[in-house]
Amino acid sequence: MISDAVIRNQINNALESIGLEIGKRIEGKVRDSFVLDGKRVIVTTDRISAFDRVLTTIPFKGQVLNQTSAFWFDKTKRIVPNHVIEVPDPNVMVVKECKQYPVEVVVRGYITGVTTTSLWYNYSRGVRMYCGVKLPEGLKKDQKLDAPIITPTTKALHGAHDLLISKEEILSQGLVSKDEYEKIEEYAYKLFEFGQREAAKNGLILVDTKYEFGKSDGEIMVIDEVHTPDSSRFWFSKNYGELFSKGIDQQSFDKEYVRRYLAERGFIGEGKIPPIPDDVKVEAAKRYITAYETITGQNFVADNSNVAERIKKNLRRYL
């Protein structure tokens, strides 16, 4: 683990945005994309989003997300096609340009969460039919479900909120065809099952995650990111049972730490974002780095050079 001092020194160097003189620029919550002929250059910044809002930047976060996704894309490419062409920089992925499906596929193995779209938030307020899935009575926070469920959301535009939706609504509204959506569900369950097995080897529980899918040359494939601390929730398996029995929040190293910090101050997506102090940023960065090392079994290599300049150097052939 890199020192707190290294992380703290990087706070003012965190990559908030980047301008590249290539293709058409598209800004997402966390990623800046540049569309070329048949390809897309995706730069993962250090921005952190939660409650569908961009909050601040976290040192080294972009590198963690990009390298974690690269790890999972490589591990799963034999079971589900993906869009990766190359990874020319710790923060950059060059991918096939895909037609993106307008839904996000959320797979949940446990009932938890504090956001207004989370399963536990809704269940604790009396909801029993969630995204078309009927839930039994008597579930407790952080309880494992009998089987994983898919709870889709719409794919919101930048700055807007994702909305809960059911499979039936997706099909009736013509957002995705029946055959394509069933293939997407099949791929999502395969990815989640594989992710849970691999996580268990490292003492982790893959609790829930989101996937995005697109289509290129007639082939459906997973895009964006896979099993990162942003798209997924991980818990440590060794003390899950004890914490669950006591009703104590599970230990995690995903962005739930930042979510909880804000929720404790009354922010769950609406109104002004409370200030996020440097100590919280350092702790969040440590959790992201720990996530990378625990998930992949690889040491995180901190690069203290100017991130934007390094990216431009490594993308020289595209500029």
N, C-alpha and C positions, 0 to 999 in steps of 0.2 A: 504494500500500500504506500502510495506517495504521501509525503508529509503535508500537514495542514498548511505549513508555510508556503510550499510550492503552489497549493491550490489558492491560497489567499493572494499570492502574488499574481495569479492569473485572472483574478476577478475583473480587473479593468481591461484585460486583453481578450475577454470572452467574445466569441464571434456572434454579433447580433444580426448582421446582414452582410451580404457581399454583392458587389456589382461586377458582372463579367460581360465583356463585349462579345457575347455569342448568343445566337438564337433569340427566341422569345422568352422573356423572364416571367415566371409565375411564382408568386409568394404564397406559401402556405403558413400554417401556424408555426411550424418548426423548420420546414425545409424550403429552400429557394431552388427552383427548378429552371433549367434553361433548355428549351425545346429546339432540337436540330432536326435534320432530315432523317426520320426513322429512329432517332435516339433522343434520350433525355439525360442531361447532366444534372444530378441531384446533389445539392450541397446541404448537408445537415448542420444547421447552426447550433449555437448554444442556448437558443431560446427555449423556455419551458412554458408549456400551456397546461392549464387545468380548468375544469368547469367551462370548457370551450372559450377560454380567454388566454391570451398571451400575457404572462405574468412578469417575467424578468429573464435574465440569462444566468446560467450555471456553468462555471468553468469546466471544460473538458467534456461536457455533456454530449455535444455533437459527435465527438470522436467515439464516445462510448456507444451511442445509438447506432452509428454507421457501422462500426466494427462488430457489434453484436448482431446486427441484421445480416452482415456479410457472413458471419459464422453460421447462422441458421439457414440462410438461403443455400449455402453450400451443403449443409447436412441434409436438407430436405428436397434437394433438386431431383432426386430419383423417385420421390413419391408424389410431388406436386410441382408442375412447371413454374418457373419464376422469370422475372424480367432482367436479371443481372447480366451485363456484358463484361464489365471490369470494375475494379476498385482502385483507382489511380492515386488516391490520397486517403488518409485516415478519416477525413470528413466527407468524402465524395464517392458517389457511385454513379457509373454510367450504365444506363439501362435501355431496354427496348422501349420505344414509344408505344403506349397502349391506349386503347379506348377504355376509360375507366367506368366501371359500373357505379351507379349513383347511390349505392348503399354500403354501409360498413357492417361486417358480419362479426358480432360479438358472441364468443363462446364462453360459457360460464360453467365451472365445475363446483362452485361454492356460492352461497348466498352472502353477500357482503357489500360494502361500499357506502360512501357518504354523499356522492353527487346526486342531484335530483333525478338523473336517469339510471342510477344504480339499482340493482335488484333489492338490496336490503332497505334502502331508503323508501322505495315504493311498497315493499311487503310490510314494513313496520307501520305504514299508514293505511293498511287494510287492503291493498291491491292483491288480488289472487289470480287475475288473468293478466299476464305481463307479456307483451309482444306476441300475443296469440298462444302463449304457453300457460296451461292451468297449473297453479302451484298448490300443494297440499297445505293443510293447516298445521300449526305447531312447529314450524321451522324456527331455528334460533340463529342469531347473527354468527356468521363465519362457519355455518354448518355445511358439510359436504352434501351435495345433491345426489339423489339416487343414480343419476346419469347426467352427463353434460347436456346443456341446452343451448340453442342458438336464439339470441335475442337481437335482431337487426336494428340499426338506426339508419336514418337518412344520412347522406353525405353532405354536410353543410358547406356552404361557401365560406371563404375566409371572413371571420368576424361574426358569423352566424352560429346558431346552436344546432347541434344534431338533434333529431327528433326520433322518439321511439316509434317503431313500426312493426307490423307482423308480416309473416310470409304471405298470408292471404292478401293483405293490402298491397304488398309489393307486386304481386301477380295481377291483382285486379286493376291497379293503376298503370300497368304495363311498364313498370320501371325495369324489370328483367323478365325475360321469357321463362316459362316453366322449366324447360329442359336445361337452360343455362343456370337458373337458380338452384336446381337440384344438384347440378355438377359442382356449383360453388359450395353448397352445403356439404357435399361429400368431401371436397378438398379441405374445408374448414375442420371437419371432424378428424380427418387424417392428420392434419398438422397439429391439432390440439392433442390428440392421443400420442403422437410422436414426442411433442414437447413435454408432456407430462412424464413420459417414460425417461427421457433424457434428464429432465430436471431432478427426478427422484434419485438418479445416480449420484447427483451432487448434493443430496440432502435438502432439496427444494421441493416445494409444491407449486406447480403452475396453476394458479387459482382461476384466472380468467384472462381473456385476451381479445383483441380485435384484429381482423384481417380485412384487407382491401384487395379487390380483384380487378383485373382488366383483361382485355383481349387483344392479341396481336397475331396477324396472319391466320385468323380463324381459331387460335388456341387460347383457351382460358388459362390465366396464370395469376399467382399471388404476386402482389406488387407492394410498394411503399416500404414496409418494415415487417419483421417477424420476431415475436417474442423478445422485444426490447423492454427495458424498464418503463418506457413511456406507453407502449401499447399493451403491456401485460402486467399482471399483479403476481408477484412471487412471495411465498412465505417460507420460513424455515420449518422443515418437517419435524425436527427433533423435539420441539416444544409445542407443536400445534395442539396436541391432545390436552396438555395441562392448561394452556392458556384458554382454550375453548371451554373446558369444564369450569373455569373460574370466571368466564365472561370478560376476559381481558383481551384487548386488541392484539392481534397477531404481530409478530416482528416481521418487518418487510424492508426491502431496500429499493422499492420503486418510488415513483413520485407521490405515492400516498402520504409520505412524510410531509411534503409541501402542502398537499390538500388538507391534511389534518391541521397543520399550522394555521392555515387560512380559515378553515371551518371553525376552529376554536375562537377565532376573532370575528365570527359572524359573517364571513364571506363564503358563499357557495355559488358564485357566478354573477350575481347582480350587484350593481353599485360600484363604488370606487375600490380598487384593489389595495389592501393594506400594505404598508411598506414591508419589504422582506430584507431583514438585516444580513450583513455579511456572514455572521456566524451560521445562519440558516443556510445560506448559499454554500458555505464550506461543508457543512454536514450533508447537504443534498448531494454535492459533488462526490463526497466520500462514499455515499450509498450507491451512486451510479457506478463508480469505479469498482466497488465491492461486488456489485451485481455482475459487471462484465467478467471479473476474475472468477467469481463463483460459477456462473453459468457456463463459461467457455473453458475453464481450467487453464487459462493463459494469463500471464502477467500483463498488466496495463503499462504501456510505455508512454509517459507524459512528454509531450513535445511543447517546449516553452518558446518556440519561435513564433513569429507573427503568423497567425493562422491564415489570414487572408492572402498574405504574400506567398506562403507555402503552397496554398491551393492554386494560385495563379501560375506558379512555377511548374507544378505537377500537371496542370491542364494546358500547358503551353501549346501542345499540338492541336488543341481544339480552339485556341484563341486566334 
